[in-house]
């Protein structure tokens, strides 16, 4: 049997190590990319909140930007 004897018994461990290495590399790439881009300072405008006292009509549901 020789060197092939322990292939099946160590296959799972080797696959887990490969997966961990792949995830570590991806995390490093992501961190590097985020550091290169810099912090995001632009804020998205908030959508208008619905008035809880106003009933929702069929017209509002079909054309909410009508106002």
HELIX and SHEET records of a PDB file:
HELIX    1   1 UNK A    2  UNK A    4  5                                   3    
HELIX    2   2 UNK A    7  UNK A   37  1                                  31    
HELIX    3   3 UNK A   58  UNK A   62  1                                   5    
END                                                                             
